[in-house]
Structures are given as structure tokens and as C-alpha cells.
Amino acid sequence: MKLQIKDTFTKNLPADKILENSRRQVTEAVFSFANPKKTKAPKVLHVSQEMASELGISEEETKSEFFKKIVTGNEVYPNTKPFAMCYGGHQFGNWAGQLGDGRAINLFEVEHKQKNWKVQLKGAGETPYSRTADGLAVLRSSVREYLCSEAMYHLGIPTTRALSLSLSGDDVLRDVLYDGNPAYEKGAIVTRVATSFLRFGNYEIFAARKDIKNLKILVDYTIHHHFSHLGNPSKETYIQFFKEVSERTLAMIIHWQRVGFVHGVMNTDNMSVLGLTIDFGPYGWLEGFDFGWTPNTTDRQHKRYRYGNQPNIGLWNLYQLANALYPIIQEVAPLEAVLNQYKIDFEQQSLEMMKSKLGLYTSDENDTKLMQNLEDTLQLVETDMTIFFRSLSNFTDAESGFQLIKKSFYDFDTISDEVKSQWDSWFQKYAERLQIERLSSEERKEKMDTVNPKYVLRNYMSQLAIDAADKGDYSLIDELYQLLKKPYSEQPKYEKWFAKRPEWARNKVGCSMLSCSS
């Protein structure tokens, strides 16, 4: 396994001068060197061959002993120095100070076919940023991260990727519900890949410490390596950089809203500066269409990161990034202009996204009203978001509309005449609106089916794979992995996954209740 190794990150950015791997505050550094922990009996459970080929690794090489040792932290690739990044962050709206890669260790940079990738292990042991934790991860959260990052990619959503999922062979102690009942679980490691893992918090930490010198070094590095089209660093470039981060962040969140994805923990340390979905913890997909839903038990009371609030949180997080960049820009007005534009763009892009889900490609002055009416009607009774929108692509006439979406209701038999009447009324308006369109119903269906996925990674699906994997059966991980590679295709052999959440999963840990504990 011969990789084309680069070291632009470690060569161009300030390193922690202390080399011992002790938990501490790290100042004037973007990263600290830290080696992964050797594990007892590592075993590779699954590999994304697609991602492997992006790195220049053949399928045969992914089956080698050397590959296994590298992706489980038992060997360091020749002439590389693993490291953990230093960053801070706002967690649930409060500044948390230094956070950093507490359980992620970056292995190396690979260049292949003119693309640069950073490869890191999640769950490979402690770093200077582990605080009171052990730096390890468990099978439960690792299966979820591995499957979700690849699922997001195939949904067409900007995301970090996953290369491999492995068992460490060690047991890890976790209190899954934070209720004082810890238990041992199987340890696991995910190999994650991205063009960059830089987060809003990387910039915030320097601004918070008034370390403007290193803030500028990091911003200049980011522009040079990831936003080079903006030109050489200058005040104007910094403003353009912030503008592009804002645009990418919004584009990512609009995609989340489109497929009903709820991140669950949109802290600023979990926000990629490249607008990638990053850190798959207590995430979930909407089952019933509900703007107030959050999958994160920690957030259950205040619902800060609920589905309907994600665009607002994106903006709030961008305000924090603006504050972090202010010391090298020294002007408020251009930063405020970018933030105000986000609000304008959100309204416009959100409407366009919803129109695409309904197969509407022309404009009408009542479109916003039609959307709002739909969103209100969807919430009258529990209605599955994914099944509803996918079924809607088969719409032909208002009379059969209600029967068409029958499969998306969680309790069809109890639906009142009043609710049915409201649905009939909406379908009538929808049918009238479609008269303006120029596409045939077949053409419309084809286009709608490219934005409304048939298959998403529902939490109960992950949980079934986790339960099987706990017993040593990894076949369901592969089945879901294969299914989610073509989320917009019919895939008749996987039809059983085009289904509402089963009742047993409604209040089950891992299906409806998830914590950050992993």
C-alpha cells in the first residue's frame, strides 16, 4: 500500500511545542502530535472501496494486514506523524473554551488524482484534548457514523466520508443515557476522510485567546489551500472567505432540510469551514414531519437543535465565526452584510428547495402560501416525511391524492373526516398549481425522484445493524451500506426498507433517544 503522502497541514501551521500526550491547555498551536493507542484484537468489519480508490488504495490492499494495522491505529504509516487538532467552540450556545480532537487522531494527508485528502481515526485513544474522557469510541456510535457519512454522500449532501469501520478488540465503558448506569461495550474505530477537518472552532480559539498572529496564519493557510480562487490573503479576501463559508453552510443546511436530516448537535466545533456535514453523533431523520423534533436527549428540554431551527443555528454559528474573524478584518459592516444575505438567501433557497420537492419549476405568487399550507397539513397527524414526498411524485389528480399518500400515515385508521377534508383541499390547490407547469406527469415524477429519496438511514435501521453486529453478524451493515448507495433508485429487492418506523422503535434507546455518549 503505497500512498502519495503530503504534509501541508503540519508543515505550514504551528505545532504544540510540548510533545508528551498529557491532557492540558494547548496555546499558540493548531495541533499537537499524538499517536493512536494500540489495540488488543483489531478486526476490519467494512471498507468503503469507493473511498479507498479515491485515496489510491486497491481492493486487494484493503484486505491486507498492513491496511488493518493502519486503520486501527496499531501501526503508523512510514514517515508520517499523527496529530490532533486544537479548537474551541460554543456548545448549546455557551462558550466552552478549548475542546479539540478529544477522540480523533489525524493520520496523514494523501494526494491522489490531484485531490488532497486528510485521513483520521475516530476512537483511537486519548490526545491532549481528551479532557476527562478516554478518547475511545464504541461499536454503536461507530456503525452510525460509518453508515451515515457514506449515506449523506450518496444523497448528494456535502459531507466528510468514511473509509473503514473496525473493532478494536477492547471493551469501552459508557453511560449511554447519562443516568449513572455505565456498561462495557465493544470498542470500535472509524477511519474518516475529508479534504479538511477544520471547524469554526479552530478560528474561535485563537480569537478568544487574542492570539491574532496565529489566527491570521490559520486563515491564510485555509485560503491558500482550500479557497485559493479568492487570491492572496488580504482584508478583502478575508471578507470573501467568510462570504463563501456562509454560502456553503447554508447550502449544506438546505440539503439537510430537503431530506429531513437533523444533525442533533450543531455546536460551532461541529461546523466545517468547508460546509461539510461533520461529526455524526445523535443525528436522525424525521419520521413524522415535525419542525420541533430533535433526536438528541441532551437537547430535549430546549430543543435548540430541532429540525426547524437548523437554518437559524447555522446563522448563529456564522455570527460566532464573524466575531472570530473580526480581529483580522476590523470592520463590522461587510461581515453584517454577509450575515444579512444569509437570511435573504435562506428564504429564497428554502422556497426553491420545497418547490423542487413538489415538482414545481415555474413561479407563481401563491407558491409560498401553498408550501405553508402543506407544512401545516403535514403536521395535523403523524405523517412520514420520506414516504409522503416520495409517494407524491406519483400524483396525477386531486381525487386520488389522499389514497396516494395513505402509506405515509402512522395511524391511518384514526384519521378524522376533518383532516381528510384538509388534505383534499390541499390536493385540489396542488392540482390547480400543476396546471401552470409544462412537464408531463412522467417527466415531473422523474425529476421529483431525484430530490426526494426513497431510502434514508432511519435510526431503527441503524439500531438493527448495531444489535446484529453486537452478536457478531455484520451482514446488515453491508446490506444498509449497499442500499444507501442508491437512495433515489427504486431498488425493488430492498422494498422492505421503504417503510415507516416500526412501533417498537418509537421510544427505544438508539431509535428515538440518542445521546452524545460514544
C-alpha positions in Angstrom: 0.0 0.0 0.0 2.0 2.9 -1.3 0.3 6.3 -0.7 1.3 9.7 -2.0 1.8 11.4 1.3 1.8 15.2 1.8 2.2 17.2 4.9 0.9 20.7 4.0 -1.0 20.9 7.3 1.8 20.0 9.7 4.4 21.8 7.7 2.7 25.2 7.4 0.9 25.5 10.7 2.2 26.0 14.3 2.6 22.8 16.3 2.3 22.3 20.0 5.8 22.6 21.5 5.1 20.1 24.2 5.4 16.5 22.8 4.0 14.5 25.7 0.5 13.2 25.3 -1.0 14.8 28.5 -4.3 16.5 28.9 -3.8 20.2 29.0 -4.5 23.6 27.6 -2.6 24.0 24.4 -1.7 27.5 23.3 -0.2 29.1 20.2 -0.7 25.9 18.2 -3.1 24.5 15.6 -2.3 20.9 16.5 -0.4 18.5 18.8 1.4 15.4 17.8 -0.3 12.3 19.2 0.0 8.6 18.3 -3.1 6.2 18.3 -3.4 3.6 21.0 -2.5 0.1 20.1 -5.5 -2.3 20.4 -5.9 -5.8 21.6 -7.5 -7.7 18.7 -8.3 -5.4 15.8 -10.7 -6.5 13.1 -11.8 -4.6 10.0 -15.6 -5.0 9.6 -16.3 -3.0 6.5 -14.5 -0.9 3.9 -15.8 1.7 1.5 -14.0 0.5 -1.6 -15.2 3.7 -3.3 -13.4 5.9 -0.8 -10.3 3.6 -0.8 -9.9 4.1 -4.6 -10.2 7.9 -4.1 -7.1 7.6 -1.9 -5.3 5.3 -4.4 -5.8 2.1 -2.3 -6.8 -1.0 -4.2 -9.4 -3.5 -3.1 -6.7 -6.1 -2.6 -4.7 -3.7 -0.4 -7.8 -3.1 1.9 -7.7 -6.8 2.8 -4.0 -6.7 3.8 -2.6 -6.9 7.3 -0.9 -3.6 6.8 -4.1 -1.8 6.0 -5.8 -3.3 9.1 -2.9 -2.1 11.3 -3.1 1.4 9.9 -6.8 1.9 10.2 -6.9 0.5 13.7 -4.0 2.6 15.0 -1.7 -0.3 15.5 0.9 1.0 13.1 1.9 4.4 11.9 2.3 4.8 8.2 6.0 5.3 7.3 7.3 8.9 7.5 4.1 10.3 9.0 3.4 11.9 12.3 -0.2 11.6 13.6 -1.7 14.6 15.3 -4.8 16.0 17.0 -6.2 19.5 16.2 -6.8 22.3 18.7 -10.1 24.1 18.6 -12.7 25.7 20.9 -16.4 26.0 20.4 -19.8 27.2 21.5 -21.7 24.3 22.9 -25.5 24.8 23.2 -25.0 28.5 22.9 -22.2 28.9 25.5 -18.5 29.3 25.0 -16.8 26.1 26.2 -13.2 27.1 25.8 -10.7 24.6 24.4 -12.2 21.4 23.1 -10.1 19.9 20.3 -9.8 16.4 18.8 -10.5 14.5 22.0 -11.0 11.2 20.3 -9.9 11.9 16.7 -6.3 11.4 15.6 -5.3 12.6 12.1 -3.0 10.0 10.5 -1.8 11.7 7.3 -2.6 13.6 4.1 -2.9 11.8 0.8 -2.8 13.2 -2.6 -4.4 11.2 -5.4 -5.6 12.3 -8.8 -4.9 16.0 -7.9 -7.1 15.8 -4.8 -5.9 16.2 -1.3 -7.4 14.2 1.5 -6.9 14.2 5.3 -7.3 10.8 6.9 -8.1 10.4 10.6 -9.2 7.8 13.1 -12.1 8.4 15.4 -11.9 6.4 18.7 -8.2 5.7 18.6 -7.2 6.9 22.0 -6.6 9.9 24.1 -5.0 13.2 23.0 -4.1 16.4 24.9 -7.7 17.4 24.2 -9.4 14.4 25.7 -10.2 16.3 28.9 -11.7 13.6 31.3 -12.5 11.1 28.5 -10.7 8.1 27.2 -10.5 9.1 23.5 -12.2 5.8 22.5 -15.5 5.1 20.7 -17.9 2.2 20.8 -19.4 0.0 18.0 -22.9 1.6 18.4 -21.8 5.1 17.5 -19.2 4.0 15.0 -21.7 2.0 12.9 -23.9 5.1 12.9 -21.1 7.4 11.8 -19.7 5.0 9.2 -23.1 4.4 7.5 -24.3 7.9 7.8 -21.4 9.7 6.3 -21.5 7.5 3.2 -25.3 7.7 3.0 -25.0 11.5 3.1 -22.5 11.5 0.2 -24.8 9.4 -2.0 -27.8 11.7 -1.1 -25.7 14.5 -2.7 -25.1 16.3 0.5 -21.6 17.8 1.3 -20.1 15.6 3.9 -17.0 14.1 5.4 -16.6 10.5 4.3 -15.7 7.1 5.9 -13.1 4.7 4.7 -13.4 1.8 7.2 -15.2 0.5 10.3 -13.2 -1.7 12.6 -13.5 -3.4 16.0 -10.6 -2.5 18.4 -11.0 -5.8 20.4 -11.1 -3.7 23.6 -14.1 -3.1 25.8 -15.1 0.5 26.5 -17.1 1.8 29.5 -20.0 4.1 28.5 -23.1 5.6 30.3 -25.3 5.7 27.2 -28.2 7.7 28.8 -26.1 9.6 31.4 -28.2 8.0 34.1 -25.4 6.6 36.3 -25.6 3.1 34.8 -22.4 2.7 32.8 -21.8 -0.6 31.0 -19.0 -2.1 28.9 -19.5 -2.0 25.1 -17.4 -3.2 22.2 -14.7 -0.6 21.2 -14.6 0.5 17.6 -12.7 2.8 15.2 -13.9 4.7 12.2 -11.5 6.0 9.6 -12.8 9.3 8.4 -11.7 11.2 5.3 -12.2 14.8 4.2 -10.4 17.5 2.2 -10.2 19.3 5.6 -11.5 18.8 9.1 -11.1 22.5 10.0 -14.0 23.8 12.0 -15.4 27.2 13.1 -13.9 26.4 16.5 -10.3 26.3 15.1 -10.6 30.0 14.4 -12.6 30.8 17.5 -10.0 29.5 19.9 -7.3 32.0 18.7 -9.7 34.9 18.7 -10.8 34.0 22.3 -7.2 33.9 23.4 -6.4 37.1 21.5 -3.7 35.2 19.6 -4.2 37.3 16.4 -0.9 36.2 14.9 -1.8 32.5 14.8 -5.4 33.3 13.8 -4.0 35.0 10.7 -1.6 32.2 10.0 -4.5 29.7 10.1 -6.9 31.8 7.9 -4.1 32.4 5.4 -3.4 28.7 5.3 -7.1 27.9 4.8 -7.5 30.4 1.9 -4.3 29.2 0.2 -5.2 25.5 0.4 -9.0 25.5 0.3 -10.1 28.8 -1.2 -7.2 29.6 -3.5 -9.6 31.0 -6.1 -10.1 34.0 -3.8 -6.5 35.1 -4.4 -3.7 36.2 -2.0 -4.7 36.9 1.6 -5.9 40.5 2.3 -8.7 42.1 4.1 -10.9 41.8 1.1 -10.0 38.1 0.7 -10.9 37.5 4.4 -14.4 39.0 3.8 -14.8 36.9 0.6 -13.7 33.9 2.6 -16.4 34.5 5.2 -18.9 35.0 2.5 -18.1 31.7 0.9 -18.2 29.8 4.2 -21.6 31.4 4.8 -22.9 30.3 1.4 -21.6 26.8 1.8 -23.0 26.5 5.3 -26.5 27.5 4.0 -26.3 25.2 1.0 -25.5 22.2 3.3 -28.4 23.0 5.7 -30.9 23.4 2.8 -29.9 19.9 1.8 -30.4 18.7 5.4 -33.9 20.2 5.4 -34.7 18.7 2.0 -34.1 15.1 3.1 -35.3 15.6 6.7 -31.9 15.2 8.3 -31.4 16.5 11.9 -27.8 16.9 12.9 -28.6 17.0 16.6 -25.6 18.8 17.9 -24.7 21.9 15.8 -22.1 23.3 18.2 -19.5 25.6 16.5 -16.9 22.9 16.9 -19.1 20.6 14.8 -19.3 23.1 11.9 -17.0 22.5 9.0 -15.4 25.6 7.4 -15.9 23.9 4.0 -19.6 23.4 4.6 -19.4 19.7 5.1 -21.6 17.6 7.3 -19.2 16.7 10.1 -19.5 14.7 13.4 -22.3 12.2 13.2 -23.4 11.8 16.8 -27.1 12.0 18.0 -28.4 12.6 14.5 -31.7 11.4 13.0 -34.0 11.6 10.0 -37.5 12.9 10.5 -40.1 10.1 10.8 -43.2 12.1 11.3 -42.9 15.6 9.7 -42.2 17.8 12.7 -40.3 21.1 12.9 -39.9 20.6 16.6 -38.2 17.3 16.6 -34.6 16.7 17.9 -33.0 13.3 18.3 -30.6 14.5 21.0 -31.7 13.7 24.6 -29.4 16.4 25.9 -31.4 18.9 23.8 -34.8 17.5 24.7 -35.8 20.3 27.0 -34.8 23.4 25.0 -34.8 21.8 21.5 -32.1 24.3 20.3 -31.1 22.0 17.5 -34.6 20.9 16.4 -35.2 20.3 12.7 -37.0 23.6 12.1 -34.3 25.6 13.9 -31.2 24.3 11.9 -31.1 27.3 9.5 -31.2 29.7 12.4 -28.5 27.9 14.2 -26.3 27.9 11.1 -26.7 31.7 11.1 -26.0 31.9 14.9 -22.8 29.9 14.3 -21.8 32.2 11.5 -22.1 35.1 13.8 -19.6 33.4 16.1 -17.2 32.9 13.2 -17.6 36.5 12.2 -16.6 37.5 15.7 -13.6 35.3 15.4 -12.5 36.8 12.1 -13.2 40.4 13.1 -9.7 41.0 14.6 -8.1 40.5 11.1 -10.8 42.4 9.3 -11.5 45.2 11.7 -14.8 46.2 10.0 -18.3 45.2 11.1 -20.3 46.3 8.0 -19.0 43.7 5.5 -19.5 40.9 8.0 -23.0 42.1 8.8 -23.8 42.3 5.0 -22.8 38.6 4.6 -25.0 37.6 7.6 -27.9 39.6 6.3 -27.5 38.0 2.9 -27.8 34.6 4.5 -31.3 35.4 5.8 -32.4 36.6 2.3 -30.8 33.6 0.6 -32.4 31.2 3.1 -35.9 32.4 2.3 -35.3 32.1 -1.4 -33.4 28.8 -1.4 -35.8 27.2 1.0 -38.7 28.0 -1.3 -36.9 26.7 -4.3 -36.0 23.5 -2.5 -39.6 22.9 -1.4 -40.8 23.6 -4.9 -38.4 21.1 -6.3 -39.8 18.5 -3.8 -43.2 19.2 -5.2 -42.2 19.2 -8.9 -42.8 22.9 -9.4 -40.4 24.6 -11.8 -42.2 27.8 -12.8 -43.1 30.7 -10.5 -46.4 31.7 -9.0 -47.2 34.4 -6.5 -49.1 31.8 -4.3 -46.2 29.3 -4.0 -45.2 30.4 -0.5 -48.8 30.0 0.7 -49.0 26.6 -0.9 -45.9 25.4 0.9 -47.0 26.8 4.2 -50.4 25.2 3.8 -48.7 21.8 3.0 -46.4 22.1 6.1 -49.3 22.8 8.3 -51.3 19.9 6.9 -48.4 17.5 7.2 -48.4 18.2 11.0 -52.1 17.5 11.6 -51.5 13.9 12.2 -48.2 11.9 12.3 -47.1 11.7 8.6 -43.9 10.1 7.5 -41.8 12.8 5.6 -39.8 10.5 3.4 -42.7 8.3 2.3 -45.0 11.3 1.8 -42.7 13.1 -0.6 -41.7 10.0 -2.5 -45.3 9.0 -2.9 -46.2 12.5 -4.1 -44.2 12.0 -7.3 -47.0 9.6 -8.5 -49.6 12.3 -8.2 -52.0 12.6 -11.2 -55.3 14.0 -9.9 -56.8 15.6 -6.8 -59.4 12.9 -6.3 -56.9 10.1 -5.7 -54.4 12.3 -3.8 -55.3 11.2 -0.3 -55.2 7.5 -1.2 -51.8 8.0 -2.8 -50.2 9.1 0.5 -52.1 6.5 2.6 -48.8 4.6 3.4 -47.2 7.7 4.9 -49.7 8.0 7.9 -48.7 6.3 11.1 -52.3 5.7 12.2 -54.4 5.9 9.1 -57.5 4.3 10.7 -58.0 7.1 13.2 -57.7 10.0 10.7 -60.8 12.2 11.1 -63.0 13.5 8.3 -61.8 17.0 9.1 -58.2 16.0 8.5 -59.1 14.2 5.3 -61.0 17.2 4.2 -58.0 19.5 4.7 -55.8 17.1 2.7 -58.4 17.0 -0.1 -58.4 20.8 -0.1 -54.6 20.9 -0.4 -54.5 18.4 -3.2 -57.1 20.5 -5.1 -54.8 23.5 -4.8 -51.8 21.4 -5.8 -53.6 20.0 -8.9 -54.5 23.6 -9.9 -50.9 24.8 -9.4 -49.6 21.9 -11.6 -51.7 23.2 -14.5 -49.1 26.1 -14.8 -46.3 23.6 -15.3 -45.2 22.4 -18.7 -43.9 19.0 -17.8 -45.9 15.8 -18.2 -46.6 13.8 -15.0 -44.0 11.3 -16.1 -41.3 14.0 -16.5 -42.3 15.5 -13.3 -42.0 12.2 -11.4 -38.6 11.6 -12.9 -37.3 15.0 -11.6 -39.0 14.7 -8.2 -37.5 11.3 -7.6 -34.0 12.9 -7.9 -34.6 15.2 -4.9 -37.0 13.1 -2.7 -35.1 10.0 -1.6 -36.8 6.7 -1.3 -34.4 5.4 1.3 -32.8 7.2 4.2 -30.9 5.9 7.2 -33.7 5.8 9.8 -32.4 5.3 13.3 -34.2 2.0 13.7 -32.3 0.7 10.7 -29.0 1.6 12.2 -30.1 0.0 15.5 -31.0 -3.3 13.9 -27.5 -3.3 12.3 -25.9 -2.4 15.7 -27.8 -5.2 17.5 -26.8 -7.7 14.9 -23.2 -6.5 15.0 -23.1 -6.9 18.8 -23.8 -10.6 18.2 -21.1 -10.9 15.6 -23.3 -10.6 12.5 -22.1 -7.8 10.2 -24.3 -8.6 7.2 -26.8 -5.9 7.9 -24.1 -3.2 7.9 -23.3 -4.2 4.4 -26.9 -4.5 3.3 -27.7 -1.0 4.5 -24.4 0.3 3.0 -25.4 -1.1 -0.4 -29.0 0.2 -0.1 -27.9 3.7 0.8 -25.5 4.0 -2.2 -28.6 4.5 -4.4 -31.1 6.3 -2.2 -33.1 7.7 -5.1 -33.5 4.4 -7.0 -36.4 2.1 -6.6 -34.3 -1.0 -5.7 -37.2 -3.5 -5.5 -35.1 -6.0 -3.7 -34.8 -3.6 -0.7 -38.5 -2.5 -0.7 -38.9 -3.6 3.0 -36.8 -0.6 3.9 -39.3 1.8 2.3 -41.4 1.7 5.4 -42.4 3.8 8.4 -40.6 3.4 11.7 -41.9 0.3 13.4 -43.9 0.9 16.7 -41.3 -1.0 18.8 -38.8 1.7 17.8 -40.9 4.7 18.9 -39.3 5.1 22.3 -36.4 2.8 22.1 -32.9 3.9 23.0 -30.9 4.4 19.8 -34.0 4.9 17.8 -35.7 7.9 19.3 -33.4 8.7 22.2 -29.7 9.3 21.4 -27.0 11.0 23.4 -23.6 12.3 22.6 -22.1 9.4 24.5 -19.9 7.4 22.2 
